[in-house]
Amino acid sequence: MTSINEQPIPAARPVIGEDEIEAAVRVLRSGRVVQGPEVAAFEEGFSRLVDDRHCVAVNSGTSALHLLLLALGIGPGDEVIVPSFSFAASANAVRLVGADVVFADIEPGSFGLDPAAVEAAITPRTAAIMPVHLYGHPAAMDQLMPIADKHKLAVVEDACQAHAAALNGTPVGAFGAGGTFSFYPTKNMHSLEGGMVTTADAELARTLRLLRNQGMEQRYANEIVGANMRMTDVSAAVGRVQLGKVEAWTEQRRANAAYLDAHITAPAVTTPPVAEGARHVYHQYTVRISGDRDAAMAKLTEAGIGNAVYYPTPIHRLKPYWEPDQKAGRTWDLPETERAAAEVVSLPVHPSLTEGDLQRIAAAVNSLGENL
C-alpha cells in the first residue's frame, strides 16, 4: 500500500516544459501557424535521426502510416503482413487504403515480427511487410529485409514507439521503403500530436507532400487527389524543442531500464531481453508475468506503481477484424501473440523517474513473490 507521503508513480509522464510553451507562444505570435517554416525545420532536424532520409511531417502517426501506404500504391487486391500484437493503427492503416491485412506471429523476445512466420505468410498478393518496432525494441530487420528483397516486397516500418532505436548501427526508419513515427504526448518525444514519414526516395517524399496537402505543392495547382494531414507550426515548434532533448531522455530511459533489469528478481517476472546489436529505447519497459497477472497488477497499483497492458487484445481479435474473418472462415495461428497478450505488463521507465522511484518500482515487483 502507498504510504501517506508517497505519491503514485505514473506509468507515463508527458514532458511539457517552459521551453515547449515558449516555442508554441512564439509561433502563435508570428501568425504563421500551419505548414510553415517550423515544419520544414522540424523535418530537417528529424532527418538526422534517420540517416539523413527525407522527412515529411504529418498530423499523426496513423496518418504517417496511411499516407505512406497510399504513396507506395498499395490498395485493393494487395496484402500487407502485419503483427497482430500491436496498436490497432498498424492494421487500420492497411484497411484504410483498401488492402487486406495478413497477420503473422511475433518473436517472444523482441515482440517483433517473426521472420519465419512472415515468409510463411507471403502469397502472390503480398505487396508489403510492416514490421512494428514495439516498445522501442527494433524488429529483426537484418532478417526481414532479405525476405522482402527476395520477394520484391515493400517494407513499411512502424517506428511510432521507437525514436532513435537502432539495429547494428542503422536507425529504425532507415531500413525500408519508408518509416513512420508518432509524436503523441506519451511517446519518447512529442509535438503535442503529430507524425513523420521517412524515406530515401525523393520522388516518394514528393508524393507524400502532395498527399498531405490536398494533392498540391503550389496553391490551387492540384496534381493528385490528396487530403489535409498537415502538421501545424505550433506542433513542429514543440517537436523541435523535444528533438534537442530526445537523446538525453533516451539515455535516461536506458539507464532506468538497466537499473530495473539488475534489481527485479521476482521469480514470476521476466524482464525484457534485448537482441544482439539492438539499441532498445524503452518506450515501454515491458515484463512478462507468469501466474495471475490481474492480481499482480492490483498489488502494483496498491503500492502506487503505475502499470498497464499494451495490448490486452491482439488486433486479430478486435471486432473490425474478428467478425469479417469469422464470416470468411479464416483463422490465425498466432501462439506467441496470444501468449504475449496474456502475460505482458508495462512498468514506468520514463526519464522523469528518480532513483527513489526506481527503488520503489523494483521493491514492489519483487514483493509479488513466486506464487501469484
C-alpha positions as CSV (number, residue, x, y, z in Angstrom):
1,M,0.0,0.0,0.0
2,T,1.2,3.5,-0.8
3,S,2.3,5.4,2.3
4,I,0.7,8.8,3.0
5,N,4.0,10.6,2.0
6,E,4.4,8.6,-1.3
7,Q,2.8,9.8,-4.5
8,P,1.8,7.2,-7.1
9,I,4.4,6.8,-9.8
10,P,2.7,7.2,-13.2
11,A,3.2,4.7,-16.0
12,A,4.0,7.6,-18.3
13,R,4.6,11.4,-17.9
14,P,4.5,13.7,-20.9
15,V,7.0,16.5,-20.7
16,I,5.8,20.0,-21.5
17,G,8.2,22.4,-20.0
18,E,8.8,26.2,-20.3
19,D,10.9,25.6,-23.5
20,E,8.0,23.9,-25.2
21,I,5.5,26.6,-24.0
22,E,7.7,29.4,-25.2
23,A,8.2,27.8,-28.6
24,A,4.4,27.4,-29.0
25,V,3.7,31.0,-28.0
26,R,6.4,32.3,-30.3
27,V,4.7,30.6,-33.3
28,L,1.3,31.8,-32.2
29,R,2.5,35.4,-32.1
30,S,4.1,35.0,-35.5
31,G,0.8,34.3,-37.2
32,R,2.4,31.6,-39.4
33,V,0.8,28.5,-37.8
34,V,0.3,25.8,-40.4
35,Q,2.8,24.0,-42.7
36,G,5.3,26.8,-42.4
37,P,9.0,27.3,-41.6
38,E,8.8,25.5,-38.3
39,V,7.5,22.3,-40.0
40,A,10.4,22.5,-42.6
41,A,12.9,23.0,-39.8
42,F,11.5,20.1,-37.8
43,E,11.7,17.8,-40.9
44,E,15.3,18.8,-41.5
45,G,16.2,18.2,-37.8
46,F,14.5,14.9,-37.6
47,S,16.3,13.6,-40.7
48,R,19.5,13.4,-38.6
49,L,17.9,10.6,-36.6
50,V,17.2,8.5,-39.7
51,D,20.5,8.7,-41.7
52,D,19.5,11.9,-43.4
53,R,16.5,10.5,-45.1
54,H,13.8,12.7,-46.5
55,C,11.2,13.5,-43.8
56,V,7.6,14.5,-44.3
57,A,5.7,15.8,-41.2
58,V,2.0,15.0,-40.8
59,N,-0.7,15.3,-38.2
60,S,-0.4,11.9,-36.5
61,G,1.5,8.6,-36.6
62,T,-1.6,6.9,-38.1
63,S,-1.7,9.5,-40.9
64,A,2.0,8.7,-41.5
65,L,1.2,5.0,-42.0
66,H,-1.8,5.7,-44.1
67,L,-0.1,8.2,-46.4
68,L,3.0,6.0,-46.8
69,L,0.9,3.1,-48.0
70,L,-1.0,5.3,-50.4
71,A,2.2,6.8,-51.8
72,L,3.5,3.3,-52.4
73,G,0.4,2.5,-54.4
74,I,-0.8,-0.2,-52.0
75,G,-4.6,-0.7,-52.2
76,P,-7.4,-3.1,-53.1
77,G,-6.2,-6.6,-54.1
78,D,-3.0,-6.2,-52.1
79,E,-2.0,-7.9,-48.9
80,V,0.2,-6.4,-46.2
81,I,1.8,-8.6,-43.5
82,V,1.3,-7.1,-40.0
83,P,1.8,-8.3,-36.5
84,S,-1.4,-8.7,-34.5
85,F,0.4,-7.8,-31.3
86,S,0.5,-4.0,-31.8
87,F,-1.7,-1.0,-31.5
88,A,-4.7,-1.2,-33.9
89,A,-3.4,1.7,-36.0
90,S,-0.9,-0.6,-37.6
91,A,-3.6,-2.7,-39.2
92,N,-6.1,0.1,-39.6
93,A,-3.8,2.0,-42.0
94,V,-3.8,-1.1,-44.3
95,R,-7.6,-1.3,-44.2
96,L,-7.9,2.4,-44.8
97,V,-6.2,2.0,-48.2
98,G,-8.4,-0.9,-49.1
99,A,-5.7,-3.6,-48.8
100,D,-6.1,-6.8,-46.8
101,V,-4.3,-7.5,-43.5
102,V,-2.4,-10.7,-43.1
103,F,-1.4,-11.4,-39.6
104,A,1.9,-13.1,-38.7
105,D,3.2,-14.2,-35.4
106,I,5.9,-12.5,-33.3
107,E,9.2,-13.4,-31.7
108,P,8.9,-13.9,-28.0
109,G,11.9,-11.7,-27.1
110,S,11.6,-8.6,-29.2
111,F,7.8,-8.8,-29.7
112,G,8.5,-8.0,-33.3
113,L,7.5,-10.0,-36.4
114,D,9.0,-13.5,-36.6
115,P,10.8,-13.7,-39.9
116,A,9.9,-17.4,-40.4
117,A,6.2,-16.6,-39.8
118,V,6.5,-13.7,-42.3
119,E,8.0,-15.9,-45.0
120,A,5.3,-18.5,-44.5
121,A,2.6,-15.8,-44.8
122,I,3.7,-14.5,-48.3
123,T,1.3,-15.1,-51.2
124,P,1.2,-13.8,-54.8
125,R,-0.9,-10.9,-53.5
126,T,1.6,-9.8,-50.8
127,A,2.7,-6.2,-51.5
128,A,4.4,-5.2,-48.3
129,I,5.7,-6.2,-44.8
130,M,5.0,-3.9,-41.9
131,P,7.4,-4.5,-39.0
132,V,6.5,-2.8,-35.8
133,H,9.3,-1.8,-33.5
134,L,7.2,-2.4,-30.5
135,Y,8.0,-0.8,-27.1
136,G,11.1,0.8,-28.6
137,H,12.9,-2.5,-29.5
138,P,13.8,-2.8,-33.2
139,A,12.3,-5.7,-35.1
140,A,14.6,-8.3,-36.7
141,M,15.3,-6.1,-39.8
142,D,18.5,-7.9,-40.5
143,Q,16.4,-11.0,-41.4
144,L,13.2,-9.3,-42.6
145,M,14.9,-7.1,-45.3
146,P,16.4,-10.1,-47.2
147,I,13.0,-11.8,-47.2
148,A,11.4,-8.6,-48.6
149,D,14.2,-8.2,-51.2
150,K,13.8,-11.9,-52.3
151,H,10.1,-11.5,-52.9
152,K,10.3,-7.8,-54.1
153,L,8.1,-6.5,-51.3
154,A,8.0,-3.0,-49.8
155,V,8.9,-2.7,-46.2
156,V,6.9,-0.1,-44.2
157,E,8.4,0.4,-40.8
158,D,6.0,1.3,-38.0
159,A,8.5,3.0,-35.7
160,C,5.9,5.0,-33.8
161,Q,7.3,3.8,-30.5
162,A,10.9,3.7,-31.4
163,H,12.5,7.2,-31.9
164,A,16.3,6.7,-32.0
165,A,16.2,2.9,-31.8
166,A,18.7,1.1,-34.0
167,L,19.9,-2.3,-35.1
168,N,23.5,-2.9,-35.8
169,G,24.1,0.8,-36.1
170,T,21.2,1.5,-38.5
171,P,18.4,3.6,-37.1
172,V,14.8,2.4,-37.4
173,G,13.1,4.3,-40.1
174,A,16.1,3.9,-42.4
175,F,15.7,0.3,-43.4
176,G,12.6,0.0,-45.7
177,A,10.9,1.9,-48.4
178,G,9.7,4.2,-45.6
179,G,9.4,4.6,-41.9
180,T,6.7,6.2,-39.7
181,F,6.9,7.9,-36.3
182,S,4.4,9.2,-33.9
183,F,4.7,12.4,-31.7
184,Y,1.8,11.6,-29.4
185,P,2.3,13.2,-25.9
186,T,3.4,9.9,-24.2
187,K,5.9,8.9,-26.9
188,N,9.7,9.2,-26.2
189,M,9.4,12.7,-27.8
190,H,6.3,14.5,-28.9
191,S,4.9,17.5,-30.7
192,L,1.6,17.6,-28.8
193,E,0.3,15.5,-31.7
194,G,1.9,14.6,-35.0
195,G,3.7,12.1,-37.1
196,M,6.6,11.8,-39.6
197,V,7.3,9.7,-42.7
198,T,10.9,9.0,-43.6
199,T,12.2,7.7,-46.9
200,A,15.3,7.6,-49.1
201,D,13.3,8.1,-52.2
202,A,13.0,11.8,-53.2
203,E,10.0,11.1,-55.6
204,L,8.2,9.2,-52.9
205,A,8.8,12.1,-50.5
206,R,7.3,14.5,-53.0
207,T,4.2,12.3,-53.4
208,L,3.8,12.2,-49.6
209,R,4.0,16.0,-49.5
210,L,1.3,16.2,-52.2
211,L,-0.9,13.7,-50.4
212,R,-0.8,15.5,-47.1
213,N,-1.8,18.8,-48.7
214,Q,-4.8,18.2,-50.9
215,G,-2.6,17.0,-53.7
216,M,-0.9,20.3,-54.3
217,E,2.6,21.7,-54.0
218,Q,1.6,25.1,-55.4
219,R,-1.6,26.7,-54.1
220,Y,-4.6,25.7,-56.2
221,A,-2.5,23.7,-58.6
222,N,-3.7,20.2,-57.5
223,E,-1.8,17.4,-59.1
224,I,-3.3,14.4,-57.4
225,V,-6.2,13.6,-55.1
226,G,-4.9,14.3,-51.6
227,A,-6.1,15.1,-48.0
228,N,-5.4,17.5,-45.3
229,M,-3.0,15.8,-43.0
230,R,-0.7,18.7,-42.4
231,M,1.3,19.4,-39.2
232,T,0.8,22.8,-37.6
233,D,3.8,25.0,-36.9
234,V,2.9,25.0,-33.2
235,S,3.3,21.3,-33.1
236,A,6.5,21.4,-35.1
237,A,8.0,24.1,-32.8
238,V,7.3,21.9,-29.8
239,G,8.8,18.9,-31.7
240,R,12.0,20.9,-32.4
241,V,12.4,21.6,-28.7
242,Q,11.9,17.9,-27.9
243,L,14.2,16.8,-30.7
244,G,17.0,18.6,-28.9
245,K,16.3,16.6,-25.7
246,V,15.4,13.2,-27.0
247,E,19.0,11.8,-26.9
248,A,19.4,12.6,-23.2
249,W,16.0,11.3,-22.5
250,T,16.8,8.1,-24.4
251,E,19.9,7.5,-22.3
252,Q,17.9,8.1,-19.1
253,R,15.3,5.6,-20.2
254,R,18.0,3.1,-21.0
255,A,19.7,3.7,-17.6
256,N,16.3,3.3,-15.8
257,A,15.8,0.0,-17.7
258,A,19.3,-1.2,-16.7
259,Y,18.5,-0.5,-13.1
260,L,15.3,-2.4,-13.2
261,D,17.0,-5.3,-15.1
262,A,19.5,-5.5,-12.3
263,H,17.2,-5.1,-9.3
264,I,14.0,-7.0,-10.3
265,T,14.5,-10.6,-9.0
266,A,10.9,-11.9,-8.6
267,P,10.8,-15.4,-10.0
268,A,7.4,-14.8,-11.6
269,V,8.6,-11.8,-13.5
270,T,10.7,-11.9,-16.7
271,T,12.5,-8.6,-17.6
272,P,12.7,-7.6,-21.3
273,P,15.5,-9.2,-23.3
274,V,17.5,-7.2,-25.8
275,A,18.6,-8.7,-29.1
276,E,22.3,-8.6,-30.0
277,G,23.1,-5.4,-31.9
278,A,19.8,-3.8,-30.9
279,R,19.5,-0.3,-29.3
280,H,16.3,-0.6,-27.3
281,V,14.9,2.9,-26.4
282,Y,12.3,1.7,-23.9
283,H,9.2,3.5,-24.9
284,Q,7.8,0.9,-22.5
285,Y,9.6,-1.4,-20.0
286,T,7.5,-4.5,-20.6
287,V,7.9,-7.6,-18.4
288,R,6.1,-10.9,-18.5
289,I,4.1,-12.1,-15.6
290,S,3.7,-15.9,-15.0
291,G,0.7,-16.6,-12.9
292,D,-2.2,-14.3,-12.0
293,R,-1.5,-11.1,-13.9
294,D,-4.6,-9.3,-12.7
295,A,-3.6,-9.9,-9.1
296,A,0.0,-8.8,-9.8
297,M,-1.3,-5.5,-11.4
298,A,-3.6,-4.9,-8.5
299,K,-0.8,-5.3,-6.0
300,L,1.4,-2.9,-8.0
301,T,-1.4,-0.3,-8.2
302,E,-1.9,-0.6,-4.4
303,A,1.8,0.1,-4.0
304,G,1.4,3.2,-6.1
305,I,3.3,1.8,-9.1
306,G,1.6,2.7,-12.4
307,N,1.3,-0.2,-14.8
308,A,-0.7,-1.1,-17.9
309,V,-1.1,-3.8,-20.5
310,Y,-0.1,-2.9,-24.1
311,Y,-2.0,-4.7,-25.6
312,P,-4.6,-6.9,-23.9
313,T,-6.4,-7.9,-27.1
314,P,-4.5,-8.8,-30.2
315,I,-5.7,-6.9,-33.3
316,H,-7.0,-10.1,-35.0
317,R,-9.4,-10.5,-32.1
318,L,-10.8,-6.9,-32.3
319,K,-14.3,-6.6,-33.7
320,P,-13.4,-4.9,-37.1
321,Y,-11.0,-7.8,-37.8
322,W,-12.5,-10.8,-35.9
323,E,-16.0,-10.5,-37.3
324,P,-15.1,-10.4,-41.1
325,D,-12.6,-13.3,-40.5
326,Q,-15.2,-15.4,-38.8
327,K,-17.6,-14.8,-41.7
328,A,-14.9,-15.7,-44.2
329,G,-14.0,-18.8,-42.2
330,R,-10.4,-17.5,-41.8
331,T,-8.4,-18.2,-38.6
332,W,-5.0,-17.2,-37.5
333,D,-2.4,-19.4,-35.7
334,L,-0.5,-16.9,-33.5
335,P,0.6,-18.7,-30.3
336,E,3.3,-16.2,-29.4
337,T,0.9,-13.3,-29.9
338,E,-1.7,-14.9,-27.7
339,R,0.9,-15.7,-25.0
340,A,2.3,-12.1,-25.0
341,A,-1.2,-10.6,-24.7
342,A,-1.9,-12.8,-21.7
343,E,1.5,-12.1,-19.9
344,V,2.8,-8.6,-20.6
345,V,2.8,-5.7,-18.1
346,S,4.5,-2.4,-18.7
347,L,6.1,-0.6,-15.8
348,P,7.3,3.1,-15.5
349,V,10.6,3.8,-17.3
350,H,10.2,7.4,-18.4
351,P,13.0,9.9,-17.8
352,S,11.2,11.7,-15.0
353,L,11.8,8.8,-12.6
354,T,14.1,9.4,-9.6
355,E,16.4,6.9,-8.0
356,G,13.8,6.6,-5.2
357,D,11.1,5.9,-7.8
358,L,13.2,3.1,-9.3
359,Q,13.8,1.6,-5.9
360,R,10.1,1.6,-5.2
361,I,9.3,0.0,-8.5
362,A,11.8,-2.8,-8.1
363,A,10.7,-3.4,-4.5
364,A,7.1,-3.6,-5.4
365,V,7.7,-6.0,-8.2
366,N,9.9,-8.2,-6.0
367,S,7.2,-8.3,-3.3
368,L,5.0,-10.2,-5.8
369,G,6.9,-13.3,-4.8
370,E,6.8,-16.7,-6.5
371,N,3.2,-17.6,-6.5
372,L,0.7,-15.1,-8.0
